């Protein structure tokens, strides 16, 4: 259950994923540890949820596990969210946030380019291993 997930969360195991690619992330036992970068679109303190987006895609974030000083609170600001991705009723992705960092000043385009290069390289490495 939830307790098992808590003990297995590893900050370093969070794979960087482009927000655009979140719908395609493969879940293992219904979950994947990822980190995403996005702008805060909305915050709802009553339901402990937030929405981050990039102008094309939006992602629902569950903030109920975060300490109050880590709650994302600046709409329009850039945040890096580390957590566990699952899909509600097998469809809509939802990220259970464990760590949230304000990343204003980070070059989004450069970050996305670096991520694409990294993912391309990782994919090729995996192909080399399985060849």
N, C-alpha and C positions, 0 to 999 in steps of 0.2 A: 504493500500500500504506500501511503504518503511517506511514512517513516523510512522505508527502504530507499525511496528516491532521495530523501534528504541526505542519507549517509553516503550515497554514491555520487553526489554532485561534485565534480572536480572543475574548478576554475580553468585550469590548464587544458582540460579536455574539450572546451567549447570551441567548435569549429567555426571560423568566420564564414558567414553566408551573406550574399547580397540579398537585400530585401526582395528583389525581383525573383530570386530563386527559392524563396521560402516555401512556396506551394509544392515544389518538387523534392524537398528534402525527404530522404527515406527515414522512416521511424523504425527504431528497433524496440520491440515490446511497447509500441505506442508512444515512444519518446525519443527525442534527440537533443543532445546538449550543443547549443549553438550560441554565437554572438552576432548581433546585427547592429547596423548603424542606421539611424533614421531621425527625422525631425519630429518633435513632439507635436501632435495635432490636437489631442484632447486629453483631459485628465478628469476622472470621476472618483473623488475621494470616498463617496458613499458606497461604491461597488468595488473599491480598490482596483480600478482598471485604468489603463491609459491606451492611447492609440499613437503609434509612430508611423511615419510614412516618408516617401521620397518623391511624391508628385505623381507616381504611377500606381504604386501599391501601398496598401495600409495594413498594419498588423496590430492585432489586439494583444495587449500586454497585461498580465495579471501581476499587480504590484503588492499583493497582500503579504508576501514574505519579507518585504523590504523594511528596514528600519526607517523611521520618519525622516532622518537627515539624508537618506538616499532616494527618497521619492522624487520622481521627475516632476518639476513644477513650473518650468519655463516654456510655454507654448512657442513654437517656432525655433527653439534651440535644438542643437544636434546632440543626440545621446547614443552611447554604445550600451546595448543591453545584453547581458549574459544570462542565460537561463535554459529552461527545458521547454522544447517545442512539443506540443501535442495537437491533436485535431479534435475539435468539439464535434460530437456526432459524426466523426469520420470525414467532416468536410472542412470547416473553417479553421485555419491554423490559429493557435493561441500560444503565446510565450509566457511561461511562468518565470518572472524575473527574479534572479538571485543577487545580481550586482548591476547597478546602473551608474554610468559615468557620463558627466557632462563633457562633450567634445567640441564645443564651439571653438572655431579657429582651425579645426582640422579641414584639410582640402578634400571635399567629398569626391570630386572627380578623380583625383590622384589615388585616393583610397580604393575606389571601385576598380581603377585600372590595375593597381597592384594586386587586388584580390583576384581579378580575372587571370592575370599572369600566374599567380600562385596556384589557382585551381587547375589551370591548363597544365602546369608543370606536375602537380600532384596526380592528375589523371594519366599523364604520360608515364610517370613513375610506376603507377599501378599496372598499366599495360605492360611495361617492361618486365615487371615481376611475374606477371601471369603468362607472358609469351612463352 
